[in-house]
Amino acid sequence: MSTAGVKIDASDFRALGAAMHRLPADIKAKAFRSATNHVGKKARTQVARLAAKYSGLPYRFTRDATQMMLTAQNVEIKLRSRWVSLAQLGPRQTRKGVSVRGRGSYAGAFIAASKYSGGRAVLIREGKSRTPIRELYAANPAHAMGADRHGEFQRLAQSIMDRDIAERLIHEVGRLLDRAAR
């Protein structure tokens, strides 16, 4: 049976910490802001992908609705969206109703222009008469984050930030020092 071991020399970390401490405050602040912004955008992308998976919608709907806000203390990722109309998912009119890939069939539904949304919509009659008519919607991607009972979105963003921030901070410091040396 073979074993593998990893030996970490902590003196490298101490030397790096001392070098970071000696840097001017403005370079440290710029490097930290740039590194946090870069890694925050990576986390935003992964959170949007997870929300798309949970809601069953294409990534483009969650990508455009996900926002990242960078403050002095933290990175905040929010997903703000409305209900996605079935018309945006490429519906097809069939003899029995409307079929939407990945969502199923809607018996009795039809595709027509909607006066509410201003474009094509998947509509269905409420009763036996011709009115009232209501529009059919797919999921709301923001509900995926709101229904996160186990904190999976928070853990995902936190793990990306923890994993990548140190490496990116070193990169940004090097970039700023190279720029200052010119």
C-alpha positions in Angstrom: 0.0 0.0 0.0 1.4 3.4 -1.0 0.7 6.7 0.6 1.2 10.2 -0.7 2.0 13.2 1.5 2.1 16.9 1.0 4.5 19.1 2.9 3.7 22.7 3.3 6.4 25.2 4.3 4.6 28.0 6.2 7.6 30.3 5.9 6.5 31.2 2.3 3.2 32.4 3.6 4.8 34.4 6.3 7.1 36.1 3.8 4.2 36.8 1.5 2.2 38.3 4.3 5.1 40.5 5.3 5.6 41.7 1.7 1.9 42.5 1.4 2.0 44.4 4.7 4.8 46.6 3.4 2.9 47.6 0.3 1.4 51.1 0.1 -2.2 51.3 1.2 -3.5 52.6 -2.2 -1.9 49.6 -4.0 -3.3 47.2 -1.5 -6.8 48.7 -1.8 -6.8 48.7 -5.6 -5.5 45.1 -5.7 -8.1 43.9 -3.3 -10.9 45.7 -5.1 -9.8 44.3 -8.5 -9.3 40.8 -7.1 -12.7 40.8 -5.3 -14.5 42.1 -8.4 -12.9 39.5 -10.6 -13.6 36.6 -8.3 -17.1 37.9 -7.5 -17.9 37.8 -11.2 -16.8 34.2 -11.3 -19.1 33.4 -8.4 -22.0 35.3 -10.1 -21.6 33.2 -13.2 -21.7 29.9 -11.2 -24.7 31.1 -9.1 -26.5 31.9 -12.3 -25.7 28.5 -13.8 -27.0 26.8 -10.6 -30.2 28.9 -10.7 -30.8 27.9 -14.3 -30.4 24.3 -13.4 -32.8 24.5 -10.6 -35.4 26.5 -12.5 -35.1 24.3 -15.7 -34.6 27.4 -17.8 -31.8 28.2 -20.2 -28.8 30.0 -18.7 -29.4 33.2 -20.7 -32.4 34.0 -18.5 -30.6 33.7 -15.3 -27.3 35.3 -16.6 -29.1 38.5 -17.5 -31.0 38.6 -14.2 -28.0 38.1 -11.9 -26.3 41.1 -10.5 -23.2 41.5 -8.3 -22.7 44.4 -6.0 -19.3 45.0 -4.5 -19.2 46.9 -1.2 -16.4 47.6 1.2 -17.2 44.6 3.4 -18.6 41.9 1.1 -19.8 40.8 -2.3 -23.5 40.5 -2.8 -25.1 38.5 -5.6 -28.7 39.0 -6.3 -31.0 37.4 -8.9 -33.9 39.7 -9.9 -36.3 38.4 -12.5 -39.8 38.2 -13.5 -41.8 35.2 -14.6 -40.6 33.9 -17.9 -43.3 33.7 -20.6 -43.6 30.3 -22.3 -43.4 32.3 -25.6 -39.8 33.0 -24.9 -38.9 29.3 -24.8 -39.9 28.5 -28.4 -43.4 27.0 -28.2 -45.0 25.0 -31.1 -48.6 24.9 -31.9 -50.0 21.3 -32.1 -53.4 19.9 -32.8 -54.0 19.4 -29.1 -52.5 22.6 -27.8 -49.0 23.9 -27.4 -45.8 22.0 -26.9 -42.7 23.6 -25.3 -39.4 21.7 -25.4 -38.3 20.9 -21.9 -41.6 22.0 -20.3 -44.1 19.6 -21.8 -47.5 20.0 -23.5 -50.4 22.3 -22.6 -53.7 21.0 -23.8 -56.1 23.6 -25.1 -53.5 26.3 -25.2 -52.8 28.4 -28.3 -50.2 30.9 -29.5 -51.4 34.4 -30.2 -50.5 38.1 -29.8 -51.1 39.3 -26.3 -52.2 42.8 -25.4 -50.5 42.5 -22.0 -47.0 41.5 -23.0 -47.1 43.2 -26.4 -45.9 40.2 -28.4 -46.4 36.5 -28.9 -47.8 34.6 -25.9 -49.0 31.2 -25.0 -52.6 31.7 -23.9 -55.3 29.4 -22.5 -59.0 29.9 -21.9 -60.2 29.9 -18.3 -63.6 28.3 -18.8 -66.0 27.1 -21.5 -66.6 30.6 -22.9 -64.1 32.6 -25.1 -63.1 34.8 -22.2 -61.3 35.1 -19.8 -58.0 34.2 -21.2 -54.7 34.1 -19.3 -51.1 33.9 -20.3 -49.0 30.8 -19.3 -45.5 31.3 -17.8 -42.6 29.1 -17.1 -40.5 29.4 -13.9 -39.2 32.5 -12.2 -35.5 32.0 -11.8 -35.4 34.2 -8.6 -37.6 31.6 -6.9 -34.8 29.1 -7.2 -32.5 31.3 -5.0 -35.4 32.2 -2.7 -36.3 28.5 -2.1 -32.6 27.7 -1.3 -33.4 26.0 2.1 -30.0 24.4 2.5 -27.8 27.4 1.6 -26.4 25.9 -1.5 -26.1 29.2 -3.4 -24.3 30.8 -0.4 -21.9 27.9 0.0 -21.2 27.9 -3.8 -20.3 31.6 -3.9 -18.3 31.4 -0.6 -16.3 28.4 -1.8 -15.4 30.2 -5.1 -14.4 33.3 -3.2 -12.3 31.4 -0.6 -10.6 29.3 -3.3 -9.7 32.0 -5.8 -9.2 35.3 -3.9 -5.6 34.8 -2.6 -4.3 33.8 -6.0 -6.1 36.6 -7.7 -4.9 39.1 -5.1 -1.3 38.1 -5.8 -1.9 38.5 -9.5 -3.4 42.0 -9.1 -0.5 43.2 -6.8 2.0 42.0 -9.4 0.1 43.8 -12.1 -0.1 47.0 -10.2 3.6 46.8 -9.2 4.6 46.2 -12.9 2.5 49.2 -13.9 4.1 51.4 -11.2 7.6 50.3 -12.3 7.2 51.5 -15.8 
